[in-house]
Amino acid sequence: MLSNETKSKGIIAGIKGYFTDNPTNYKSEFLLLLCAFVWGFSFPSVKIALDYASPNAFIFFRFFLTLIVFYAFYRKKIKKFEKKAVYQGVILGFFLFAGFVTQTFGLKFTSASNSAFITGTYLVLVPFIQMAVIKVKPKFENIIGIAIVIAGVYVLSGIRDSELNFGDLITVICSVAFAFHIVYLDKFSRESDTLALIWGQYFAMTLFSFLSLIFIEYLWLGSFKLELNSFMIFSTAFNGIFSTFIALYIAMRFQRYTTPVRAGLVYNMEQVFAVIFSYFMLSEVLSVNQLTGAALILGGLLFSEFYQGIRRKFANG
């Protein structure tokens, strides 16, 4: 029987061993965590911005700014991009746009808590899509980590206090789209140049959001709205440059060094950061459920990350 002190040393050694044995995984997943941090901040900033702009208008101007910034930095390289890589980027852009637009549209008919929970369930879909697309089975600790994280999202979102509705069905499409995006990003980033993939993705998101703005929001629904003010400009700039241009570049550059399931677990920390930033920016009270849910999400991530390393240390003595 191992003493508590011995167990504690074994756990610490396991964590240190993980960092030593998997330096690339560690560094890449830390960078993906930074992406989740930025996306967590974007949640309240977008929520406030939607008081001044209709959803598709905000999405379009955000992506359009991203496209301009990318062109300014890499205009000389764009002509040299392989068509195959750009085409793959367009596919990624379609999935990402589908996720954005269905999530935003779904929020018109459902609560933020339902939307947060249903969006977070993409984690459940990733292992199955991963097996179908790249023929890789998730590990035991990944599956357990997913179960813990989904339980955390369930508690954090408070979905049990609300009823399912039409908006929830729309948001399911969002969850599926994000799951496909994560898996195909893993597949394409191992095959093609990162910059070409990013260019195709940004171009596709800008084009699709423009068409959606014109044909759905302006001509069909007649709900186009755009009010320029200091916060609207700040939110568009922040989300266009940091949340999209920089964070998506990091995600596409470094996700290849981990698995789709592990990346999805890291990305789900976005919801924890969103709750924290909402507390400071929107004065939303942090309830016991939210703190418990955040702890479960973090616990699921840590279990998935360190289980094998700790297990090996215990097995070796």
N, C-alpha and C positions, 0 to 999 in steps of 0.2 A: 504493500500500500504506500503510495507516494504521499509525502507530507505536503501541506499547503505551500510551504516555501519552495519545495522542489517543483511543484506544479507551476507556481508563478514564474520561477526561473525558466521552466520549459516553455511556457507561453511566450515570454520575452525573447528567448533564444529562437523560437519558431518565427516570430515576427522579424527579428534581425536576419535570420536565415533566408526568409522570403526576399528581403531587399537585396541581399548578397547574391542569391541564386538567380534572381529575376530582375536585374537592374533596368533592362529595357521596359519590361512590363510595368515596373514601379514608376519609372519616369513618365511613360506614356499615360498611365492611368491617373497620375497626379495632374497632368496637363488636361486630361478629360474632365477631372474634377474642377479645375479652374473654369472650364467651359460651363459646367453646370452652375458654378457660382455666378458667372456673368448672366446666364439665362435666368437664374433665380431672381436677380435684380431686375431683369427686363419685364418680369411678370407685373409688378405693381406699376412700373413706368408705362407699360402698354395700357394697363387698365385705366390710368389717369388720362392718357392721350386719347383714348376712345371717347372721351367726353367732347373732344374737339374735332374728331375725324371719324368717318364711317370705316368699318373694318377693312374693306378692300382698298380704300384710299390709303390708309395707313400702311398696309402690307405692300402696296405697289411702291409708294415713295421710299419706304425702307429698303426694298430690294433694288430699286432704281439707283439710290445713293450707293449701295454696295457695288453695283455694276460699274458705276462711274469711278469709284475709288480703285477697283481692280484694274480697270482699263488704264487709269493714270499710272499705275505702278508697272503694269506688264504689257502695255500696248505693243511693244516691239517683239514680244514672244508669241502673241496670240496667233499670228499667221503661221507659225511653225508648229502649232499644236496638231497632233494626229486627229483625224476625223473620228476614229473609233473612240478615242478617249473623250472627245467633246460630246459625242453621242451618248456615251455612258453617263457623262455628267448631266445631260438633259434628262435621262431616266431618273437619276437621283433628284434632280430639281423637281420633276413631276411628283414624286412621292412626297418630298418635303412640302411642296405647295399644297398638295392634297391634304396633308396633315394640318397645315396652318388654316386653310380656308374652311375645312369641315369643323375644326375645333372652334373657330371664331363664329361660324354660322350656328353651330350647336349651342353655343352660349346664349343665343337669343331665346332659346326654348327650354333651357335647363339651368340648374344652379351651378355656381362655380365649384362646389364640392363634388357634384356628380361628374362634372367635366374633368376635374383633377383626378378622380379615381379611375374613370374609364380610360383616360389618356394613359395613366400609369400602368394599365393592364397590358400595354404592348410588351412588357417584360415576359408575360406568359406566352405570347405568340412567337417571340424571337427564337426560342429553341427549336420549335417545329419548322419555322421558315428556314432556319439555319440548316437543319437536317435535309430539307428538300433542295435548297439552293447550293450549299457548299459541302454537303455530305459530312458534316461534323456533328457528333453527338455532344450535348452538354455534360459536364461532370457532375458528380453527386453533390458537391458543395455548392455548385452554381444553382442547381434545382432547389436545394434547401434555402439558399440565399434569396432566390426569387420568391419562395413561399413566405419568408419572413418580411421581405420588402412589400409584397402585395398586402400582407396583413397590416403593415405600417401605413401604407397609403390608404387603406380602408378606414383605419382609426383616425388618421390625420384629416381626411377629407370630410368625415362626418356623413357619408352617403347613406348610412343606415337611418338617418333622421328625415330622409326625403324619398319621394316616389320616382320611379323611372318614367320617362316620357319620350316624346318624339325627338327632342334634342339629344337625348342619350343615344338613340339609334344612329343619329348623324355622327356623334362623337366616336362611336365604335369604328367608323371609317377612318377617323383620325388616328386611332390606336393602331389599326392595321397598316396604314400608310407609314407611320413612324417605324413600325417593326420591320417592314420591307426596306425602308431607307437604311436602317442600321445594318441589316444583313448584306444588302447590295453594296453599301459603302465598304464593308469589309472585303467583299469579292473584288470590286473594281479597283480599290486602292492598292491591291496586290498585283494588278495587271497593268495599270496605266499611270501616266504622269499626273501627279497631284494637281498641278496648276491647270492642266487641261480639263481635268474633272471639275475643278472649282469653277472655271470659266463657263463650262456647259451648264453647271447647276445654277449659277447666278443668272445666266442669260435666260434659262428656262423659267426660273421663278419670277423674273421681271416680266417676261412675255405673258405667262399664264395669269399673273396678278393683274396686268393691264387689261387683258381680254375679259377677265372676271369683273373688273371695275366698270368697264364700258357696257358690256352686254347684260350682266346680272344686276349690279348695284345701281347703275345710272339709267339704263333703258328699261329693264324689267321691273326692278323693285322701286326705282326712283328714290333711293335712300342715300345718294351721294352727299357727303358732307366734308368740308375741309375748312377749318378755322385756324389761321396761323397766329401763334403766340409764342412766347419764350419757351414754355414747357413743351409744346408740340415740336418745336425745332430741336430742343434738347433730346427728346425721346426718339425722334426720327434719326438724329445724328448718332446717338448712343447705340440704338438697335441696328442701324445700318452699318456702322463701322465696327463696334465692339462685338455685339451679339451675333452678327451675320458674317461680316468680312473676316474679322480676326478669329472668333470662336469657331466658326465652321471650318476655317482653314486649319486650325489646330486639330479639330476633330478628324478631318479628312486626312491630315498628314500623319497623325499618331495612332488612330484607332487600329491600324493594321498590325500593331505590335501586341494587341490583346485579342480576345475573342468577342464576337457580337454580344454574347450573354453578359460577360463581365463588363463590357462597355455600357450595356443597357442598365446594369446595376449602378454604375457610377453616374450615368446621366440622371437617374431617378433622384439623386441628391438635389437636383434642381428644385424639387417641390419643397424640400426642407429649407433651402436658402430663400425660396419665394415666401414662405411663411415668416421667416425672420425679417426680410426686407419689408414685407407688408406691415409688420408690426411697427417699424420705424417710419415708413413713408405714408401709410394709410391709417395708422393708429388702430390697426386691428389687434384685438386682445388675443394673446397666446393662451389658449385653453389647455387644460390638463390633457385632453385628447390629442391636441396638436403636438404637445411636447412628447407624449407617449408614442404617437405615430412616428415622429421624427427620430426618436430613439430606436424604434424598431427598424426603420429604414437604414439607419446607420449601422445597427447591429447586423442586419442581413448582408450589407455590403462588406463589413469586416469579416463575417463568417466565410463568405465566398472567397475573399482575398487570402485569408491566412490559415484556413483549415488544413490544407495539405502540408504547409510548412510546419505547423505546430504538431500535426500528427506524426510527421517524420522524426521530429525531435524526440517525442515521447517514445516512438518505436525504437530509436537508437539508444535509448538509455535515459 
